[in-house]
Amino acid sequence: MAIIQIEHVSKTFQTKDGTIDALKDVSLNIEAGDIYGIIGMSGAGKSTLVRCINHIEVPTSGTVVVQDRELGGLSDKELRKQREHIGMIFQHFNLLMQKSVLDNVCFPLFIQGKSKAEARKKAYELLEIVGLRDRAKAYPSQLSGGQKQRVAIARALASDPQILLCDEATSALDPQTTSSILELLKDINQRFGITIVVITHQMAVVREICNQVAIMKDGQVVEHGRTIDIFNHPKSEVARELLQKDEGNATELKTLKTADRIKNGTRIRIVYTENSAFEPVIANMILTFKEPVNILKAATKNVGGVAKGEMILELPKGSTNVAAMEKYLKERGLELEELSDNVNGGEEHVDGTN
Ligand SMILES: Nc1ncnc2c1ncn2[C@@H]1O[C@H](COP(=O)(O)OP(=O)(O)OP(=O)(O)O)[C@@H](O)[C@H]1O
């Protein structure tokens, strides 16, 4: 049984400018132990959906079942109790600026009725987990963004939640700090079995830590499944768009020789695990078919801890060999996908040539 079941959830906001359908018939199952990504462009409905998971936002229709309890059927008191199992962190940390790091973490423990001594003991343990025990007496203004988010994570863990909701938790952080916070979230998921729901607009965040992902657009889930499957075979236009924006390991992004003879050729995307096994296949294909091939993009990406390579090739349009070249690559175990014309930023090549 999934730990979070979202069944046919819709949410409509009435504003002075009219009605906004923020969620339209969304259904999702999140299993215990998942790190589940919810990704989409701005306004897709991600925050509204995640706020429905703890009923900060009550769906207009549909049901949310968390740990076998239908939230809509709970009294206010029961709902407050249920929310103790659901921690939440935010983009802007939401710390109490007038209180020390220690007191920020103690705060929810006091609300739970813990004594000062108990709360402090637990808060120090939590600060140890997030690597900030030595900053307990500091104030939030004395911390970096990454450190502030660590305090927020410690505070969110204070009620021993089974679920942690992260709403754009790394969006205000630089890439290096983002990686360290994602590592911490992964560690928390593995050590304590906490189910994590990650709201983001960055595919890089999803592929770094999420095992499952739902892609949202205009209030709907347009695609969901294992991260690795969506990375390998994106079906929706928005998934492709988000993948295109995710450059992976930019230092390894290379532009290889382009053959000027190809203009507006057939573009295919190839995903592979072993770079070494891949490049001779391309070279041999070119030798076999004696056709020019543009390599528009080559990058490696870490998908859930596994290094995956992605390459976009352009084959000569109209050539009678295109189908045979695709077959040649497939027979050598490569996964291919033909791309529509606009992918990779219209006609612009990675190196800026047209
Ligand atoms: N309280 C509200 N009142 C009115 N409209 C709202 C409210 N909350 C959200 N919306 C609208 O619902 C839609 C979905 O918003 P939501 O914040 O869930 O999207 P999002 O995908 O999280 O976007 P972003 O990444 O920009 O935060 C938007 O059109 C937004 O303007």
The ligand as an SDF file (V2000), in Angstrom:
LIG
                    3D

 31 33  0  0  0  0  0  0  0  0999 V2000
   -3.7970   30.6880   -3.0480 N   0  0  0  0  0  0  0  0  0  0  0  0
   -3.9690   30.8510   -4.3650 C   0  0  0  0  0  0  0  0  0  0  0  0
   -4.9100   31.6700   -4.8540 N   0  0  0  0  0  0  0  0  0  0  0  0
   -5.0830   31.8090   -6.1800 C   0  0  0  0  0  0  0  0  0  0  0  0
   -4.3510   31.1800   -7.1120 N   0  0  0  0  0  0  0  0  0  0  0  0
   -3.3870   30.3540   -6.6870 C   0  0  0  0  0  0  0  0  0  0  0  0
   -3.1300   30.1470   -5.2910 C   0  0  0  0  0  0  0  0  0  0  0  0
   -2.1070   29.2600   -5.1770 N   0  0  0  0  0  0  0  0  0  0  0  0
   -1.7370   28.9580   -6.4280 C   0  0  0  0  0  0  0  0  0  0  0  0
   -2.4920   29.5880   -7.3350 N   0  0  0  0  0  0  0  0  0  0  0  0
   -2.4070   29.4670   -8.7970 C   0  0  0  0  0  0  0  0  0  0  0  0
   -2.4440   28.0940   -9.1190 O   0  0  0  0  0  0  0  0  0  0  0  0
   -1.5550   27.7920  -10.2000 C   0  0  0  0  0  0  0  0  0  0  0  0
   -0.5530   26.7470   -9.7420 C   0  0  0  0  0  0  0  0  0  0  0  0
    0.3080   27.3640   -8.7760 O   0  0  0  0  0  0  0  0  0  0  0  0
    1.4480   26.5760   -7.9950 P   0  0  0  0  0  0  0  0  0  0  0  0
    2.1030   27.5380   -7.0740 O   0  0  0  0  0  0  0  0  0  0  0  0
    0.8890   25.3280   -7.4330 O   0  0  0  0  0  0  0  0  0  0  0  0
    2.4170   26.2010   -9.2020 O   0  0  0  0  0  0  0  0  0  0  0  0
    3.9480   25.7520   -9.1620 P   0  0  0  0  0  0  0  0  0  0  0  0
    4.0960   24.7130  -10.2010 O   0  0  0  0  0  0  0  0  0  0  0  0
    4.3280   25.4050   -7.7690 O   0  0  0  0  0  0  0  0  0  0  0  0
    4.6660   27.0750   -9.6350 O   0  0  0  0  0  0  0  0  0  0  0  0
    6.0280   27.7710   -9.1140 P   0  0  0  0  0  0  0  0  0  0  0  0
    7.1280   26.8300   -9.5480 O   0  0  0  0  0  0  0  0  0  0  0  0
    6.0630   29.0700   -9.8300 O   0  0  0  0  0  0  0  0  0  0  0  0
    5.9130   27.8860   -7.6190 O   0  0  0  0  0  0  0  0  0  0  0  0
   -0.9380   29.1110  -10.6030 C   0  0  0  0  0  0  0  0  0  0  0  0
   -1.6830   29.6300  -11.6630 O   0  0  0  0  0  0  0  0  0  0  0  0
   -1.1030   29.9710   -9.3650 C   0  0  0  0  0  0  0  0  0  0  0  0
   -1.1800   31.3350   -9.7210 O   0  0  0  0  0  0  0  0  0  0  0  0
  1  2  1  0
  2  3  1  0
  2  7  2  0
  3  4  2  0
  4  5  1  0
  5  6  2  0
  6  7  1  0
  6 10  1  0
  7  8  1  0
  8  9  2  0
  9 10  1  0
 10 11  1  0
 11 12  1  0
 11 30  1  0
 12 13  1  0
 13 14  1  0
 13 28  1  0
 14 15  1  0
 15 16  1  0
 16 17  2  0
 16 18  1  0
 16 19  1  0
 19 20  1  0
 20 21  2  0
 20 22  1  0
 20 23  1  0
 23 24  1  0
 24 25  2  0
 24 26  1  0
 24 27  1  0
 28 29  1  0
 28 30  1  0
 30 31  1  0
M  END
$$$$
